[in-house]
């Protein structure tokens, strides 16, 4: 059977841009690594209209110049998730899409397996090559400082890298909560390419890699971005974490209900028949 | 209020917290009866069977049948064909989609009636909402593939869904390791946790069809966790699964 790695990403039906929920994060990034800040604009990622495929984005840009010696480690940039989409589309999407249209699966194409992630000089077929910060827009009525923006349409498969079935149903995202603070490296950066975690943004997953040479951040690669349905997964070589295993054993805790493979109707009928036979005897 | 009824050829259990009236459950059970009448692959007069026999054309289908067919096609494309409702002998069997879809809609009916704390379970798939009568997240047990009377894992779900796909049920016989079917994959049971039962259901089905790679697929899927049990009794979990273990 074809071994195809599939990644489920969440796509927005309309706009799909990465926006930082916290204007403080954006301000810090602008200050420390000069992205989207003073000087030449780095190009824009336009909000998508109909979900017809990858959107043309700005041209590949010159590497960002760190503005100060205490450059932020770029990896934490990936930890700032997207804010909620403008609320006018949220309810419509939820109702219209019935949860399914918002899932897209992508496979790792063969040619991408050969691609060298560390070769950051390559720009992939016209696609974006650096992370940009479009103007932060706060959805009306939503606290823009929240990391997990509160007014998200339900249901949706991902609003966090972890499972979205919330184990604490009473907990709502705290609109006043601060986002995870950026890790600011006080000394120079180590040379190399550093991947940020693959983060679930509302519109999909975002993953960046920071390329450092000469102790400075010289480029930021986009490894995964939700707007590109056909973009081959560059992290197809990424080794999965070792998954935890255990021997199954009988549990005797209180439970409310059991999940199991469906008893077929035939099985049920046989079982019922046997039960009735007992009842009759 | 909690009740189990047999509809769509399977036991369906609904629990609604905060009422002693059967009324909100009745509405949901009536919905399942309607789904059964329309989508049953066993009732000769169901819309599905008439469609499969060619007695109704595509253009004459109900809105709900159209919706299911569209969802099925979407899923087929998105899972690279691993999930396909087409039957080898012709016609379609959308049962794998209908169940999750029907459960989700039933939950919406109950919530819409003003009951945010409930679960709807049908044939081993469950959509939970809110809190249990004990004022804590719903506790869902994963049935042992080796003993139908035992549970091998307990997970806590607030508002979320659990679906299990497995091949350990053979008619009235639970899994017979000596049966000769088309080479079974490594997994005997895969349980998927997702926000929405419709997604959990079809992802569990698709993952199960993928064989060994099914768990990797689920690991890479956003917002989804899974617990896969192999035939040797070893279970493997996705990296975020443990967030759903009971806290106390």
Interface residues (C-beta under 8 A of the other chain):
Chain A: X1 X2 X3 X4 X5 X6 X7 X8 X9 X10 X98 X99 X100 X101 X103 X104 X105 X107 X154 X155 X156 X157 X158 X159 X160 X161 X162 X163 X164 X165 X166 X167 X168 X169 X170 X200 X204 X205 X240 X241 X243 X244 X245 X246 X247 X248 X249 X250 X251 X253 X254 X255 X256 X257 X258 X259 X260 X261 X262 X263 X264 X265 X266 X267 X268 X269 X270 X271 X272 X274
Chain B: X6 X9 X10 X11 X13 X15 X42 X67 X71 X74 X75 X78 X79 X80 X99 X104 X119 X121 X123 X124 X125 X126 X129 X130 X131 X132 X137 X138 X139 X140 X141 X142 X143 X144 X145 X146 X147 X148 X150 X151 X152 X153 X154 X156 X157 X158 X159 X160 X161 X162 X163 X164 X165 X166 X167 X168 X169 X171 X172 X189 X191 X193 X194 X195 X196 X198 X199 X203 X210 X211 X213 X215 X216 X217 X219 X220 X221 X222 X223 X224 X225 X229 X233 X234 X235 X236 X237 X238 X239 X240 X241 X242 X243 X244 X246 X247
